[in-house]
Amino acid sequence: MAKKNKSLIGHIHEINSSDFVASLISDDEGFVPEYKTDGVLIRTAQVGSYLIVSQSGPDLLVIVESMWFDYDSAGNQIRMVRMNPLGEFSNGIGFQRGVTHYPVLGAELHNISAKRLERIFSIYGSGEFNIGHLSSFENINVSLDASAFFGRHSAILGQSGSGKSWTVASVIQSSLNSMPNSHIILLDPHNEYSSHDRVFNRPVFPPEQTRCVSANDLEIPYWLLSYEELIELLIDNEEEYASLQIAFLRGVLLDLKRETNEHLDLGRITVDSPVYFSMEELYKTFKKYNEQTENFGKAKTALTGKFDSMLIKLESRLNDTRYDFLLRPKQRNSSETLADLTKEFLGLADPTSALTIIDLSTVPHDVLPTVTAQIGRLAFEFNFWNPRCREFPLLLICDEAHTYIARESKSSEHKSARRSFERIAKTGRKYGVGLCIVSQRPHDLSETVLSQCSSYFCMRITNPIDQEYIRSLVPDAAHGILDALTSLAQGEAIATGEAVPLPVRLKINKPDPPPNSQNVDYADMWSRKETKKIDVEDIIDHWRVQQR
C-alpha cells in the first residue's frame, strides 16, 4: 500500500494566468485544520499563507487569496481556495519569480515546509540587510535587496500610529549597520529622529555616523533657485504683464550673475548657473525701470509701471521672516560658499557622516514645499553633474511626503516641490539618486512619484480610498495579501516589489532605540498629582516670532 503524503491538502480545479482555484481534501481523506512545521503551528491554507503546487515540471509557489465553502454534486461541503502564483522552483537555480510552466488540472496542492520557505527568504540574507521576520514564522528573517530598495525607489505607507516611523528608523539602523558608507538624507518634518530633545537617553542613530542640522541653519539661499523657480517665487503668471516681467527677469538675472562672478573666470554662465547675485540689486533694477520716465518726466517708457505687482510680491517675501532662510542668508553670500553647503548637506563635511537628518520642524507648513524642493533639487543636481555618480549613490527619505509632494499642485510652491521630486522619481536612478517615500495618505501623493516606486511597505490602512489606490499600484499577485491591510498590528507590514523575493506579511524589527514618535500617554499625564508649570508667556513669544 502506498504511503500517504501528509503534506497533500488538495487539487487544482481552475487555472487562469493570474490565479488558481483548488478544492481541499475532505476530513475523511486526511484534512487537518492545523499542522506543525519545524515546531511552528500553522493554519492550513489561511489567507496570506504560502502553498506549493506540485506537478511533473517545477513546483510552483502560490499565496492564498481567499477561502470559501462550496458543494459537490452529492451535496457534500467542499473547502475551496483561490491562490495567486508567485514563482517556481527550478532545478539548479532555486526559486525564481514568475511562472513559465503552468500546472494542469488535478495538480496537487501541498503545505510548504518552514525550511523551504526559509531558503526563499535567505536569497538576500548574505547582504545582512535584515529588517524583520515573517509574521507566521518568527524564526524566518526577511532581508531586503538593498540595491533594489534604495536605487529603484520605495514607499512606506500606513495611517498614523501604524508604525511608519518605527519602520523608517529600523531600515536606517540596519543600513548603517550593514552598509557603513551609506549616503542618506532624511527629511524630518516633526523632529522625530534628531539627537536633540530625546525621549530616551540614547539617540536613534549612532552619533558618529549622523549629522543633524536644522533647515534654518542649513541656509539654502535664493541664488540656488533655477530660473523657473525664481519666476514662481516672484511673478504671478495670471498678471497682465507677466510675459514682459519674465523676459525682463532673464536679462537682469543674467547680467547680475555675470557681473558678480567675473572674478571666478567661469567663462560661461546661464540663468540657471548656481552662482551668487544680489537680491537687493535685482529689486533696485526693477524699481528703477518701473519708475523711469522720458522727456523730463513728461512721458512714460515701455516699462514704466509694468513691474508694480512683481515689486509688491518681492517686498512681501522679503518682509516675511519665514523666508529669511531663503532670501536673507547670513552665511551663503558668495558663490564660493556652495561647496561648504554641499558638503554639509551630503555628510561630507568634517567629520563625515553616513546619515544627514534635516530637521524641518521649525519650517512653517506653507513654506515647507519651497524648502523641500530645494533639498531635492540639490541632491539631484549634485549627482547629475558628478562624473562618478555611480560610485556615490544617494538616498532621500521623504517623511510625511504628502504635505509637500502633493498629488494636486495647490500653489506655485507645491508645483516646484512636485516637479523636483518627480524629476528624481523618473530619472534619479540613472544618476544614483534614490527616493524612499513615507506617507499616511498615499492617495494625496503625486501619482508620478508613487508609481515609479518598485517596492512598497504597506502598513495598517483603513481608509477605503487609500486602500484602493494601493491595490492599483502593486502587482496582481499581491492583491490577496493586501486584504489584510486593516488588520495589521503596529509595526507589521505587507512588503511587495523588487526588494523582497515575494509578497510577504512581516513584523518589522523594533528599532533600538525608537524614534520620538511615541503616542502621548494621556492617562499618565492627566492622572499625575504634580505637574510642571506651563510657561504660557514663553510659548506665546515663540508663537509670535514663529520659532519653536
Disulfide bonds with the S-S distance in Angstrom:
none
